[in-house]
Amino acid sequence: MSSLAQHIVVFSVLEEKYCVAKLEPGSLMPAFPAGDAMFSITRTDDEISVICEESLAPEGSEVERNWRALKVQGPLEFSLKGVLASMLVPLAEADVSVFAVS
């Protein structure tokens, strides 16, 4: 298992503004958009969550806008521990809200 102490975590802030969109659990799954923009769909018993550029928010969804995305530069080993924690503590201390997607 790798230790974070042996790595420098480098990240960038993506240029676009993102949103978190919520759909009802019985909704049709949104299609992945063309292009290379970051896009994530998560389905649970309670809802379907979509993280995407604001302009790509699914119609009929409840949308929380004005999020920024941080991209950790990789590749990183799957066994590496503490990457997220190393970023979250300073952000929390700076009173920055975080919604993590991996």
Summary of the structure (lengths in Angstrom):
residues: 102
radius of gyration: 15.5
end to end distance: 18.9
largest distance: 45.7
contacts: 217
relative contact order: 0.29
helix: 17%
strand: 29%
